[in-house]
């Protein structure tokens, strides 16, 4: 751990990504304790106010405090990211490990199912779920989670196949351990770093997908604030209050940038070959 921290302090991309990611988490946590104003109460007399002492980032078309909307909107992004990535990580990793352990027709079936799932991106899946069950954050999470499953399945299968050829796995097989013991004791621990990096990257994609779905009216529903819906509401006011689109757009961009930099940094630090080069 000390060696990891020592290398991390000398990795600028990792440090910047960690700072931006921690800022996202801090904003969501702070919104539970305090916000500059109410993100729910409307005040039409104070609509479209510019940034000032009372409203740091101004107000929207309904008189709601924009800074408060951004802070509370971070909750939706993190909620969708955590659950959707959790779905993809749990199910996808299990399928990938199964494919690597069993090989043959089982591996072929898992990979073809992954290919089939890739044919239905998150937004298209959300549209289909919305047509059947109605719009909402739950359907958005399910759609994004399903989209994550084949990604984790492919990454897990490729990494696990590489581990299955290692000498220590051959030694474990010679000692009489079955496939599932080897998978749990040797394969999974040795691909955890790859899965952590992939989860970080998929988290960024999930935040972007949630914003896109909310922008289309398929994600987080009123009155719960959402960065994507803030962008959607601001598009008709670009000439009257252009900053209304700047704030949520900047929040989405910085959150995605931070998680991508964090993922790239973790890849560099956790991959022994890249670490030796550094």
Secondary structure as UniProt FT lines:
FT   HELIX           2..8
FT   TURN            9..10
FT   HELIX           12..33
FT   HELIX           44..46
FT   TURN            47..48
FT   TURN            56..57
FT   TURN            61..62
FT   HELIX           66..102
FT   HELIX           104..118
FT   HELIX           122..133
FT   HELIX           137..164
FT   HELIX           167..174
FT   TURN            175..176
FT   HELIX           179..182
FT   HELIX           183..187
FT   HELIX           188..215
FT   TURN            216..217
FT   TURN            222..223
FT   HELIX           227..234
FT   HELIX           235..237
FT   TURN            238..240
FT   HELIX           243..270
FT   HELIX           272..277
//
